[in-house]
């Protein structure tokens, strides 16, 4: 029995002040009802006109400085422009406001010292409030004033209001929390963004045959194969067995392609002329956007493609294209009936097929409120002290969301809310917390990587519908030194069901689209295709602006989780033991019944057994009624919280340091040879024990087969005679009598039992197996 994990690693229920509390009067409730309301002072700087010039041309290099207490934000500056347009929004957190006056100043950029042009002052008590879905506040022209309060030349168009994070200006605004961040690239990396995974297709290339190939060596039989390349993916067919100039294969090659299709499929027919030398007999390029898209199992039409061979004609510098009569016969299509697996099958967030025509209607909505984090660990050092610039990434289906980065805080507050459509309740939403390492030029060399702080998974099927779950989740990360708590993240989750009947009906459907069962892919194909899919997704998202970097995508998609781990192997073995513990407990209980440990219980079991034998029609109703009563009884102790990562179940808190070092080793290994030799010997020892168990299972199966195989003629003769006698006895004896006698024999009193094994068991163990034939 596993001990419970430490208290510090457990899920904790919280009671945050969501949605700003109850709303009185006729005020509309905010759509951000799963987060705590945060007040912001917004300043939209639109443009200026008639600004005075500093030289004979009458022009200036203007920019705007927005100052609120100790916080100061600036727009970009324009050179030689008296009527600039900025259209930039500044947001100041009300919690950090320590002044009563907002100052908006227009300055002239200068090499030595920036010149003052004019300013506009606002009293915070006079600033209006705006609550969406109100329309945006219209900007107004304000006359600039000098330092004495007198009117100056020039006007500035502004809009100033008090709002919340629900304001549409919030995502793109400059935040006072990020006042220390400079540069447009760094600012873009701290804003909240929504990303979409590329639409992925399986590309099936059925290579049938080729005709009229022209190998260079006419005197030998060609060893021909087809090589297909799509981006970074390359696959080959086997060498054709026909060994003629008209080879045949009829072999499928599977690729992953992403829209928009940027690269063509390159096919080449090659001849293996030597062990390490292949001669290209012809090639062709096929654009993917013109291929057939298959939605079901019906075969698409085949096509012949001409093969082209590029040669350099002697005496000429340019390349000439010479077309041969060679051609290749193929069936190529984009498979829309499959779901392209880019996540671990255990944590899938989307199970729909690629083709949108096959999608069913959604069954509900998932709402996630990312509130805040507490007690984060310092992830890097800046100015001699530890600091953390944390942000969150959440992934469900094709939609990825990234919160804004909170600068230099171990208790960041995001209070951002996101929504997803749900098409299947048996899916998982993943939330990861990361440290932003690209704020101060950390990515100039390309070597900076955002550090992982922790990850949370929530399975939707474990949530009650229309209930708001507010919990603090521990952020647990496994390091080579052991499991470590990096902090806690506070989340609010609500799964709203649009149709309970449709959701219940989903439990009767296959988990994956029907093409996975009609034309199933092999395990090796699925592993390879999943690897290619994750590479494509990470590459596409890393090209977004701002990028969702590769290390983030791979961590969220659990890339590398299939690698060998001693810790995981022990954890999975413990899980198997846990699953079988119920069967083992029933076996022990039945053994106690058979040995009359509790005579009253044994007598009651005898009575129940007699009733079921005399009235066999009661057997199945009794079993299902018993299961029903157990389910109703356990309802009182049903889980009230979502499941979370269990360090004891994962064996993370008891793993040996060398086992963790092996788990974090690269592939191929980068450890010294003596350590690799020690781990190899340990793996051989474990594999030897597994090999013994598998061999024992095979032995028992072969003994069953040998009952009628006459490998042991005496044993088979005894068994055949026994079968004949049993057939006659069972024919003339009522079934209830046989069942009662068998049951009474099994439940007999210990006085009538022997400590030696039973006769049938002795007979079975003497049967031959094929172990004698093993080398």
Secondary structure, 3 states (H helix, E strand, C coil): CCCCCCHHHCCEECCCCECCCCCCCCCCCCCCCCCECCEEEEEEEEEEECCCCCCCCCCCEEEEEEEECCEEEECCCCCCECCCEEEEEEEEEHHHCCCCEEEEEEEECCCCCCEEEEEEEEEHHHCCECCCCCCCCCCEEEEEECCCCCEEEEEEEEEEEEEECCCCCCCCCEEHHHCCCCCHHHHHCCCCEEEECCCEEEEEEEEEEEECCCCCCCCCCCCEEEEEEECCEEEECCCCCCCCCCCEEEEEEEEEEECCCCCCEEEEEEEEEECCEEEEEEEEEECHHHCEEECCCCCCCCEEEEEEEEECCCCCCCCEEEEEEEEEEEEEEEECCCCCCCCCHHHCCCCCCCCHHHCCCCCEEEEEEEEEEECCCCCEEECCEEECCEEEEEEECCEEEECCCECCCCCCEEEEEEEEEECCCCCEEEEEEEECCCCCCCCCCCCCCCEEEEEEEEEHHHCCECCEEEEEEEEEEEECCEEEEEEEEEEEEEEEECCHHHHHHHCCCCCCCCHHHHCCCCHHHHHHHHHHHHHHHHHHHHCCCCCCCHHHHHHHCCCCCCCCCHHHHHHHHHHHHHHHHHHHHHHHHHHHHHCCCCHHHHHHHHHHHHHHHHCCCHHHHHHHHHHHHHHHHHHHHCCCCCCCCCCCCCCCCCCCHHHHHHHCCCCCCCCCHHHHHHHHHHHHHHHHHHHHHHHHHHHHHHHHHCCCCCCCHHHHHHHHHHHHHHHHHHHHCCHHHHHHHHHHHHCCCHHHCCCCCCHHHHHHHCCCCHHHHCC
